[in-house]
Amino acid sequence: MAFTGAMLVFEPQILTWADHDASRIVISEGASTMDLSDLILRAHSSVGKGDPSSISVINDSNTAVTVNFGKKKSVYVNPYTGEVRKGNSDRWMPFFRQMAFWHRQLGIKKGPLGFSLVKIATVLLAVLCLSGLFLWFPHKLRWRALKPIIVPCLHIKGRARYWSWHNVAGIWTLPFVIAMTWSGLVLSFHGLQRWLYTPSSPVLLVASSDSKKVSPDFCLEVAKKIIPDWESISINFSSGKKKRGVEPQSPQPSAFTVKIQEKGWWHILPVEILLNPYNGDVISVRRISDMSFGEALYRLNMSFHRGDFLGLFGQTMNFFSCWALILLVLTGYILVCKRFVFFAKNTLWGKDEKEVANG
């Protein structure tokens, strides 16, 4: 789990790098942007099947508009010419899917065994974090007591070396390991999710047969007025959930969800706006300050797990924390084995036959 977690930390950056050539555009003189509705039609004709689930606009004139068809399929459309491009991130997706498969269920396809083992491992890691903090924390806060668990000793050998590596790796990465463990527990246990926050039902609307939805351009302008200093805007067009095994003749529509990411790394959560798709009225505007502590913690859970709640620094620390976990496992096993060998040498079973014969 630690190894696959390290492989998944920089997935967003790698996918963005793979799609860089497709997402970057060159603006010609006197060019004007096309309507988002036209861009969606061009993207739909290029993909050929399925309705777009969302559209994302970046506050950068040299970046194409992203039209998403589900979670794993997206195309880039030039807002000035309407040219549709496909990125190279599809080449990386099988690798990341396989890493996520091993990370979530240990490569076990059938049955709940893989998920259950991951849950057990996450609980045990939480116990190790708390007990390790108790064992590592010195009784007296003096430099002489803190130095062995903060500064690695490279000139020593044997058990002392592994003990130093184990303590130093654990104490420096402990806050990030605790954050990953806590978020892993929330992801694993639905009861813990419901204890933090129970999402409300989607806002369903009643529409007549001749009702027409507002254009994506209208939603974009509303979002810009609410948050002028925006970095990215994503408009979600997905409708209400369908019942399993039942195909409704006229599914009840739901409100458009517009997510606005403000500029600045300190804006961790995007502002979420619900719009009536038929008259454009703003139903609600939710910022992190409008949420309860449990809801904010619930919505930040994936950011804690990936480490991007602190930007690139947090992801880097999560990356090294995953490798530190591997080091903790290896040094922990080595220390246990050496301890058994030490005790064996000082017991009857560790003495040779001559020593036993001589009493």
N, C-alpha and C positions, 0 to 999 in steps of 0.2 A: 504493500500500500504506500509506503514511503517513497519507493523508487518510482512508481507510476505517478504519484503526486508530484514529484519533481519534474517528471516529463510533461505534466499538464499545466504547470504554473504559467509558462509564457506562451500558452496556446493563442490568446488574442493577438499578441505582438507578431507571432509567426504567421498567422493567417492574414493579418494586415500587410505584412511584408510580402507574402506570396501574391496578394491582390494589388500591390502598389501600382504596377504598370496599367492595370485595368481601371483603377479608381482615379488616377491622375489624368487631367485633361489640359489642353492648351486652348486659351481663349483668343479668338481672332478679333480684330478691331471692329467695333460697331455691332458685335453680336449681342443678342438679347436672349434671356432665358425663356424656355417654353413652359407651358402650364404643366403642373404635376399630373393632371389627368391624361394629357397626351403622352407623357413619359411612361405612365403605367400601361397605357395601351400598347406602346411599342415594346415594352418589356414582356407583356403578356403574349403578344404575337411572336416574340422571339422564343419564349419558353414553350409555348404551344398548348399547355394544359395547366389546369389549376388556377384559382384566383389568388391574387397577391394577398398576403396576410398583413404586411406592413410596408411602410416606405420611410426611409431615413434620409435626412438632409443635414449636411455638415456646413457650418458657418465658415466656409472656405471656397472662394470662387474657382479654385483649381481642383476641386474634388467633385467627382461624379455623384449623382443621386443613387442610393441603393434601394432596390426593390426586392423585397424578400418574399419567397414562396415557401413558407414553412421555415423550420429552424435551420435546416441544413442546405438550403438552396437559395441563392441570391444572384442577381445580375446588377451591373453598373450601367447607368444610362447618362450620357452626356446631356446636361440640361440646356445646352446651346444648340446642338445639332440633332439630338435624339438618337445618337449612335448607341447601340447596346453592346456591352462587352461582358465576357465571362472571365473571372479571375482564375488563378492557378491554385487557389486554396483547396480545390477538390482533391488534388494529389496528396495533400497532407491529412485530409479527413479520415481515411481508413486507419492511419497510424493513431490519431487521437481517439478515434472510436474504440480501437483495441485497448489503448491505455486506460480509457474510462471504464471499459468493460472489466478489466482486471482490477481496477481501483475500487469499483463498486461491488463486484461479486466474485472476485478472485478467479475469473475465467471459468466459472461453473455455470453452464448454460441452463440446465434443467433443474427445476425445483428451487425452493427458497434457501438451500444450504449455503450458497455463496453469500447472500445478503445476511444470513444469520451469523456466519463466521465474521463478517465485517463488523456487525454490531457488537459481537463479543470482544473483538480486538479493540474497538473504539472505547468500550467501557474499561477494559484492562489498561489501555493507555491513559485514560483519565485517572485511574487509581495510581498508576506509576508516576504520573505528573505530581499529584498531591503528596504521595509518600516520598517521592524524590525531593520535593521542595522541603519537606520536614527534615529529611536526613541531611540534606546539603546545608541547610541554614545553620550557621554557627551560633553557639550559645552566647558568645561575646563578639560584638561587632568591632573587631580589631583587625588591622591589616595582616598581622601574622596568621590569623585564622581565615581571613578572606582570600589571601594570595593563592593558596593551593587550589581553590575552586574557581578562581578567576583567570589566573595566568598559567598557561600550559608549561609544563616542565619537559623540555626536549632532550636534556642531557642524561636523564635517568633511564633505567631499564627494568625489565621484569614487571611484576605486578604493580609497582608504583607508577610506571609509565601508563599502563592501561587505566589505572585508577584516575590519574590526572586527566587523560583524554576524556574519560567518561564524565567526570565532574565538570570540566571546562565546557565541553560541547553541550552538556545538559543545561548548565546555568545560563549560558549566553542565549540559547534559543528557547528557553522555557516559556517566556511570554507568548511567542508565536506558536509554539507547540500547543500550549493551552488554548489559544484562539482556534487553531485548527481542530483540536479535539472537541471543544465545545460545539463548534459549528457542525462537526461530524456527528455528534450526538443528536443535534437538532434535525439533521438530515435523515438520520437513521430511525428515530422514534417519532411517530406521528403524535403520540400523546404529549410529548414535549413541545411539539409545534403548536398544538391546540392550547397548551398551557400558556405559551407566550402570546399567541394572537390567533383568533379565528377570523379568516377573511370573510367579509360580507358577500352576499350574493350579488352577481352582476346586475347593474341597473338595466332593466328590461323596459322597452318602450312599445307603445301601441301605434302602429302606422297603418294608414289606409292603403288600398291597392294602387292608387295613383300618386303616392308620396314619393318624392325624389330626395335622395341624399345630397347633402351639401358637398361641394367639391373639396378635394384635398388642399387646394390652394387657399380656400376659406379657412380651413383648420390651421394651416400654416400661419396665416396672417393673425388669427386669434392668438396663437401661441407666441408669436413675436411681440404682440402688444402686451401680453401678460409678463413675459420675461424678455425685456429688450436685450440684455447682455447674455445671449444664449450661445452655446457651443455646438449643440446638436439637437435636432428635433426628430422624434420618431412617432409616426401616426399608425396606430393599430386598427385594422379594419375588421378583425375577426368578430363574428356574431356570437349569439348565445350558444351554450353547449347543447348538443343533441343527446337525447336519451339513447342508451345502448340498445341496439336492435330495432329501433323505431326511427323511421325517416319521416319527419313531419312535413305536411304539405305546405305550410306557410310558417316557417320558423320565426319565432318572436325575435325581433332585432334587439341588439344591445347598443349601448352608447359607444362612441369612438373614444379610445384611450390615446391621449397625446402625452408623451413623455419628453420633458425638456431638460437637458443637461446644461446647467449653468457653467460659466467659465470660472476656473479656479479649482485647484485640487481639493480644497476643503469642502466643496459641495459633493458629498459622497453619494447621496441619493438624488435621482432626478425629480423634478417637480411633475406631479401627475395630474393631468386635467381630463375630466370627463365632459364630452361634448354631445349634445343631442344631434344625431346625424341628419335630422330632418329640418330643424329650424336654426341650428348653430348655437343654441343657448348653452352657456357654460353651466354644467350641473354642479361641479365641485372642483376646487383647486386644493391639492394636498401637498404640503411641504413636510419636511422631516419635523419641523416645529409643531405641526398640527397632529402628529402621531403620539400615541402613548409610548412609554419606554419599551413595553413588550413588543408592540408592533414595529417600532424602529429597529429593535434588536432582531426581530424576525426577518425584516426586509434586508438588513445588513448581513444576514447570515452567510450568504454565498460570497460576499466581499471579504468576510473574515476567513472563510475557507480558502479562497484563492489568494488572499493577501493584498488585493488591490485597493483595500480601504485606505492604505497609505501610499497608493500609487506604485510606481516602479520600485521604490525602496521596500515597500511591504512585500511585493512579489519576490524580490531578490532575497529578502530575509526568509520568506517561506521556502524558497528554493534551497537555501543553505540549511534551513531547519529540517527539511526532508532528508538531506544527506547526513545531518547530525543524528537523526533518528536511526539511520542505518548504522552509523558509528556506535551509537549507544547500544544497539542490539549486539553488535559484534564484540565490543569491549565487555558488555555485561556477561555474555557467554564465556568469554575468555577468563574473566575474573572468577566466575562460578567454577569453571573447570580447574583453574589453578588453586582455588580454595579447597576443592575436594582432594587434589593431589597433595596439598600442604597437610591437610588433616590425615590423609592416608599414610604419609611418611611418619607421622607422630603417633600412630596407633599400631596395634598388633599386626594389622593387615599390611602395614607399610614396612615392617621389619623383615629382614631376610631370615633364612632358616637357621643360620649360626646364632644370630641374636636371640632367636626364640629358644634354641637348644640351651643356650647359656643362661636362660631365665631373664 
